[in-house]
Amino acid sequence: MTDDQNPSREELEQAVMEAALLTRVEEFDDAVKIFEECLPHLSSGEDKDKIIAAGVFSYYGLCIAALRKQYSDGIQYCQLSLKVQSSNPEHYENQAKIHLLARSRGRAVEALFEGLSHDPDNKPINKILDGIGRRREPVISFLPRDNILNVKLGKKRHEKFERRREAAKMRRQKQQLAKGKRTTADSNIAKAKTRAERHKKKKTGGGT
């Protein structure tokens, strides 16, 4: 797209989704060019356009962190994405990657665990945690890890994470069950239509 073109929302959405995919395979140079060409159009558009933009801001944030070392700005873009998609683990993953680029392992781990609280089986997040280690920073950083306050607060933090993880599992199970019911209902409807057609043919003499 060039400056004298007026791209449609569909074209812009397709372009930024492509840029998000490029970001995931670390083709940051190509991705950032697309983002910086398309995001201004979306950000200044209608509410639907702004929501589309917000959904990919975290990817743009990772690009500028990786290419330009703009870590603080990158984190802010991740926060914008999380405002509209707070349960999307990919935004937490992008946020964590920026923290790792900024050599802030503790904050990265916290972001990753936040992502897991929404999607416990998320493979990319678990892979990153397996690589950097899963041990989290003490809740109160200036006190020893085995301090009684850190021990108690750490247990509460873990319990909170487990509750959120179980809630996320239950949500996914309900979604899968609802999807299965819809699939069964669609199948039953299709079978009923087939039977009706056969019955109609028999009545009109078209069947055997």
Protein Blocks (a to p, Z undefined) as FASTA:
>chain_A
ZZkbccdfklmmmmmmmmmmmmmnopaklmmmmmmmmmmmmmmmcfklmmmmmmmmmmmm
mmmmmmnopmklmmmmmmmmmmmmmmlmklmmmmmmmmmmnopaklmmmmmmmmmmmmmm
lmklmmmmmmnopadcdfblmbcfklmklmmmmmmmmmmmmmmmmmmmmmmmmmmmmmmm
mmmmmmmmmmmmmmmmmmmmmmnopaZZ
